Amino acid sequence: MAIAFKNKTLAAFFAAVAGCAGIHRFYLRGAHDPWSWLHLAGLAATLIGLALVGRGNPVTTLLISLPLALSVLAGALQALVLGLTPDEKWDAIYNPASERQTHSNWLLALILVLTLAIGMAGLIFLITRSADLFITGGSYG
C-alpha cells in the first residue's frame, strides 16, 4: 500500500487555521496520534464548559477557555515548526517512500508570516488579559 504524499504547505495551513482541533496532526500522523485527540479534547472541554457555565465571571471564563487558548497557541507554534522544516528533512520524515519531492513556495512564506503575526497578537492578549483578571480582578475591562 502506497503512503500518501504529505504536503508541507497544506500541513502548515491546517496547523495555522485549525490547529486547535488538531487537524494538522490527523493529516500528518493519522488517528493513532494521541496529541491530535488531546487538541480535540481541549476544544470540546472549552465549548462544553462555556455552554454549561456561561459567561458570568470573567476569571471562570478565562480558566474554562484556557485549554482552547493553549491549543490555538500550540497550533500556531506547530505551523511555524512545520513550515520552517527544511524540504529534505520533511521528505525524510513524512515522505520517505514517495517519488515526489517537496518544493516550498511563496504561499508557505505567507502562511508563516500571518501565523507569526496572529500568534503573537494572541499570546500578548492572553498574557495581558490574564494579568488584568488575576491582579486587578478585571477592573480595566
C-alpha positions in Angstrom: 0.0 0.0 0.0 1.4 3.4 -1.0 1.7 6.1 1.6 0.1 9.4 0.5 2.4 12.3 -0.2 2.3 14.9 2.7 2.3 18.5 1.5 4.2 20.8 3.8 2.3 23.9 2.8 -1.0 22.2 3.4 0.1 20.9 6.8 1.3 24.4 7.9 -2.1 25.8 6.7 -4.0 23.2 8.7 -1.9 23.9 11.8 -2.4 27.7 11.4 -6.1 27.7 10.7 -7.4 24.6 12.6 -4.5 23.9 14.9 -6.9 24.0 17.9 -8.7 21.0 16.5 -5.6 19.0 15.7 -6.4 18.7 12.0 -2.7 19.0 11.1 -1.8 16.1 13.3 -4.6 13.9 11.9 -3.3 14.9 8.4 0.3 14.0 9.2 0.1 11.1 11.6 -3.5 9.7 11.3 -5.9 8.8 14.0 -3.4 7.0 16.1 -1.6 10.2 17.3 -2.6 10.9 20.9 -1.8 14.6 20.6 -4.4 15.1 18.0 -7.0 13.7 20.3 -5.8 16.0 23.1 -6.4 19.0 20.8 -9.9 17.8 20.2 -10.5 17.2 23.9 -9.3 20.7 24.8 -11.7 22.2 22.2 -14.6 20.1 23.4 -13.9 20.8 27.1 -13.9 24.5 26.4 -17.1 24.5 24.4 -18.9 22.3 26.9 -17.6 24.4 29.8 -18.7 27.7 28.2 -22.1 26.2 27.3 -22.7 25.0 30.9 -21.2 27.9 32.9 -21.9 30.7 30.5 -20.0 34.0 30.6 -20.8 35.1 34.2 -17.5 35.5 36.0 -14.5 36.7 33.8 -12.0 34.7 35.8 -14.1 31.5 35.4 -14.5 32.2 31.7 -10.7 32.6 31.3 -10.0 29.4 33.1 -12.5 27.5 31.1 -11.1 29.0 27.9 -7.5 28.2 28.8 -7.4 24.7 27.1 -8.6 26.2 23.9 -6.2 29.2 24.1 -3.2 26.9 24.7 -4.3 24.6 21.9 -4.6 27.6 19.5 -1.1 28.8 20.5 0.3 25.3 20.2 -1.2 25.0 16.7 0.4 28.3 15.7 3.8 27.1 17.1 3.4 23.8 15.2 2.6 25.7 12.0 5.9 27.6 12.4 7.8 24.4 13.1 6.3 22.5 10.2 6.8 25.4 7.8 10.4 26.1 8.7 11.4 22.4 8.5 13.8 22.1 5.5 12.4 20.3 2.5 14.9 17.5 2.6 14.2 16.8 6.3 10.4 17.0 5.6 10.6 14.4 2.9 12.8 12.1 5.1 10.2 12.3 7.9 6.8 12.4 6.2 7.5 11.2 2.6 10.2 8.5 2.9 8.8 6.2 0.2 7.5 8.9 -2.1 8.9 9.6 -5.5 7.8 13.2 -5.3 9.8 15.9 -3.5 8.6 18.8 -1.5 9.2 22.3 -3.0 8.3 25.2 -0.8 6.9 28.3 -2.4 5.7 31.9 -1.5 2.4 30.6 -0.2 4.2 28.8 2.7 6.1 32.1 3.5 2.8 34.0 3.6 1.2 31.4 5.9 4.2 31.6 8.2 4.2 35.4 8.4 0.5 35.6 9.1 0.8 32.8 11.7 3.5 34.6 13.5 1.6 37.9 13.5 -1.7 36.4 14.6 0.0 34.1 17.1 2.0 36.8 18.8 -1.1 39.1 19.0 -3.0 36.2 20.6 -0.2 35.5 23.1 0.1 39.2 24.0 -3.7 39.4 24.5 -3.7 36.2 26.6 -0.9 37.5 28.9 -2.4 41.0 29.4 -5.9 39.8 29.9 -4.8 37.1 32.4 -2.8 39.7 34.3 -5.7 42.1 34.3 -8.1 39.4 35.6 -5.9 37.9 38.2 -4.2 41.1 39.6 -6.9 43.7 39.3 -10.0 41.5 39.2 -10.9 42.8 35.7 -11.1 46.4 36.7 -9.7 47.5 33.3 -12.4 45.9 31.3 
